[in-house]
Structures are given as C-alpha cells and as structure tokens.
Amino acid sequence: MSTTDTSGTTDTSGAEQQEGLGEAGAQLSTAPVEERAETAVTGGPTLGVIGWIRWFWRQLTSMRVALILLFMLSLGAVPGSLIPQTSVDEIKAQAFKDAHKTLTPLYEKLQFFDVYSSVWFSAIYILLFVSLIGCIVPRSWQFVGQLRSRPPGAPKRLDRLPAYTTWRTAAEPEEVRGAALALLKGRRFRAHPAGDAIAAEKGYLREAGNLAFHVALIVMLVAFAWGQLFKSEGGKLIVEGDGFSNTLTQYDDFKSGSQFGIGELEPFSFKLDAFDGTYEKNGPQRGTPRTFEAKVSYSQGGQDKKAVIRVNEPLKVGDSKVYLIAHGYAPVVTVRDGRGKTVFHGAVPLLPIDNNITSTGAIKVMDGYRDKNGKKDQLGFQAFFVPTFAGAGQGSMFSQFPALDFPVMALTGYHGDLRVDSGLPQNVYQLDKSKMKQFTDEKGNKLAKRLLPGEAMKLPDGAGSITFEKDVKEWASFQISQQPGNGLALAGAIAAIAGLTGSLFIQRRRVWVRAVRGADGVTVVEMAGLGRSESAKLPEELGDLAVALTADAPPAPDTDPDDVPETAEEPAEDPAPSGEADK
C-alpha cells in the first residue's frame, strides 16, 4: 500500500521494503491486510462454552459484583419491610390485599407478599453466597502464601520511597544491622537480614480482618438460611387464668420452616397469672405504657417456676423463647335463654383498634341455646368495648385512656346461623351475618345497647338476655419461637464488625534498614518505609524507629545534628525499583 507525502507525490518505497523483508516484515507492519479485515467482518474469535463459563465466573467472583449483589439484597428487603408478609401475619397481608385491589395482582406476580421465599430474592441470595466464596478461597490461599513468605529485600534506591531518612555513624555495619533487626522484631515486625539490609513488614492482620469480614458475611448468610429452614413460630392469645401447652393444637396460628419437625417442639407449658399494665396519666405522653408485663407460671421437666415476661425480655425455655407482643381486655359476659338457663359464660377477648385500646370483637353462642318455642338456634353479638368512656356523644364511642377507668360495652344482637358448621375457616373475632337476622324491639327498631358493668340487655320476645358482668379480665398475646440460627448470626455479626475494624484501621507497611560502609570508611545508615495505602503515620513511625536506632548507631561527629534523624516525604517515582511489588 502506498503512502502520500505532503507534496502530493506517491512513495512506494515503504511497501517495496516490506516486500523485501518477507513474512517477518509483514508482521512488523501496522497496515491493515485482507486477513485482518476478514476477522473484523466475522466478529473476531469466539470464546466458546468454556471461555464464557470462565468469563462469567470471573465476573461473579469480582468484588464489584459482590457489592452489587449485596446492594440488591438490601434493596430487595425493602418491600419485605413495607408490605405485610404472608409468612409473618397472614391477616394483615389479607387486609392489605382487600384494601389495594389494583396493586395486589402486580404484587402477587412480583412475589412481594412472600419476599424472603421468592424466586428472585433466593437467586440474589445464592449468587451472593457463591460470589463471596469465590472471592474468599483464592484470597485465603494468597494470604497463607504471604504468611509463609519473607518480606522482600530492600530496593536499590531507598531514597525514592515515600518515607526516608539517612545518617552516618561510627558503628560497624554488622552492629547496625543487628541492632535494627532486634529493634524491628521488638516492635512486632516480621524481619530478617536481606544482603546488606534488614527487611521488615507489619500489618498482616489487615488482610486477616478483610478475610474475617467476608467469612463472617458467609456465616450470617448460612445462619439466615438455617433459621429459615429449621425455625418455628406461633402465636397464642391467653386470658388471665388460662394456660398454654407447647403442642401444635394449642396454637392460634403456627408457621415453621420446611425442615422443621413437629417432634422438635420444646416440651413446656405456662399459665398467665396476671397482666400488669400502667400508663402515664398526664402531660404530652398521656396514655404511654409505663408498666407492661405478664406474670406467668411455667413448667419444664416437672419443675414449676415463676417468671415475668416484658417487652424485649422474653421467657427462655430451652431452645424456645416466649415474647410478649400485645395486650387487650376480655369482658366477662353471661348469656341466658328465655327460661333463664345459662348457655354461655366466660371472658371474651376483644381486639384493640387504637392506642387507647378501643376494642371490637364477637360473642358467639353456638350450642345449648333454644328460643321461646324450644327450637335450637344460634346467637351472635357484635361487641364494641372502651376501657375509659368519655360520655355519650354523636356517632361511635371511643376510649379516652387505655386503663380501666370507666368501661362501657356496646352490644348488637343477632340470631340465626353463625356458619360455623359450614366447614370453612372463620375468624373468631368477626361475626358472619350472611345467615343471621338482627333482633328488633317492639317498635321495630334494631336492637343495640350500651352496657355498664353489671347491666344486662334483654332480648325481645322472651329470647333471653346477655349480661356484662362486673369482672373485666385482661389478655396477653404471646409469640413462641425457635430460631436456631440466631446465635450463629450474632457471632457472624460480631466477627464482621471486628474484621471490618481491622481492615480499616490496621496499616500494612514495610520498612528497610540498610547499613554499608562508605568510601571514607564511615558507616552510612539508610531507613525507608512503604505502605500499601496512604498513611500520615508512616513517616512518624519511621522517625520513631530512627530515633530508637540512634541509641545503638549514634550519628558520627561530623554529621549535622539538625539533619539526623528526620524523615522526608518525596513522591515515589519507583516505589520498588528492584522489581519487588507491594502486594
């Protein structure tokens, strides 16, 4: 191919010379050839299956991808924190679905109601796990190799290193090197003689801390997976005076991991003796709980003990923990039929709907009731309870304070079919009114009444009565859980913090001390330091070492005291001129 000079004439001498050189000359040419053009057209050489696998593995095990996956895992946990999870509270999740008809189909496709067991979250989790292992294994072998190897020898030009000092001394070079070796080992440097110098290195725990941090992340991931597979978690609402035995049939709701066996439930039982709740009565924090504790008696292995369960202070029984999570009131009511026979008597737990424990619930009489004609029937009452009534007003009543200062209960009565025999699960705190009819008085008005403790509401046409007894019990809701991975996760978290602290604050650095006899017969001492990362402490540390070494290698009389020993920071043109790289 010809070239054109600035005068516009064509010069073919370059091409003729290359032809004369043969194949060797063609390889030296930068001019494009037909073969290169064909390669460009075909897209270049392909990696192949093995090549693509290696490329993917290198990308996956890179620190950049590990950080991206960690960020994605944190980002993926956001919907799990904001959206009710079916595995945590199925009732809240269903309420969210009922309230958001438009978003629910999209969230279900994205598995936002089961984030932590979703396909996409599990994929991120597994990829992060593999990425961390791929990062740690080769780095661990490299670190072991570094521990087994000696610090590299001194570069030829120590004065090019970032921290450097020199002086002349009357001591012999062998004496100076021996003193430097003892000094550096005393300062916990790994040091050894290397020719006419002493090579030393310190700060290996920096890499150890880095590895410990990554290993701790793997431990935490394993603990999380272990806890999800072998965990058990259930809830139980208990009224004062009632008890609980840790068997599957006693739970109000129960969830467990896929590898958990029912036989692994801890054998114990407990009874709620009393619930103690007190509240702030004045000031801006009025109504804030001051005392919130459940006094229980529990039994394990034939031994009876007493304990107090508070918020964030669970009862520990073997591998199980009993947490106090909620509290409310259970008014005691008595229902009688038209002949005065008691068909229901007991405390009815009602669920709070606000911070002042305004509560709602249902009272269901399923068996034993007969109407005035002796025909079997079922009764249902919608209950609305306030522990502190503010007085009659417009609309619904609400509690003014969470304590039992002025309890009032409003009841609305129904009769008919409670639908409890339909075979479908039913919420015990809600009343299915689809097959029920509300009671009406003699004027045809729907029957509803507010009751004080001790008052009763008579049902029309001799259908009986319901009495709000003077006794109002309290209930507490407990969560009983077995989480085998918690201890391992805590250990991993502590190790991660310790490892991260070490990797951030420990500096890896090397120090060389060279002592040689000068042309005039006086020993010349050179000291230099090199850090793996920039640190203002390196020159200061080198200066301390130099001052300590002058005790055994004092400056020669002709040396200017103002120049000895001081460190100088110069730009490192070649930090390892002898070919030793800082690794």
Salt bridges, closest charged atoms under 4 A:
GLU90 OE1 - LYS255 NZ 3.83
ASP98 OD1 - LYS101 NZ 3.86
GLU108 OE2 - LYS97 NZ 3.75
ASP159 OD1 - ARG157 NE 3.13
GLU172 OE1 - ARG517 NH2 2.33
ASP196 OD1 - ARG514 NE 3.44
GLU201 OE2 - ARG508 NE 2.76
GLU201 OE2 - ARG510 NE 3.15
GLU207 OE2 - ARG139 NH2 3.15
ASP252 OD1 - LYS236 NZ 3.66
ASP273 OD2 - LYS306 NZ 3.59
GLU280 OE1 - ARG290 NE 2.99
GLU293 OE1 - ARG310 NE 2.86
GLU313 OE1 - ARG310 NH1 3.42
ASP337 OD2 - ARG339 NH2 3.52
ASP377 OD2 - HIS415 ND1 3.37
GLU474 OE1 - HIS327 NE2 2.56
ASP520 OD2 - ARG168 NH2 2.42
GLU541 OE1 - ARG509 NE 3.03
ASP558 OD2 - ARG168 NH2 3.58
ASP582 OD1 - ARG510 NH1 3.67
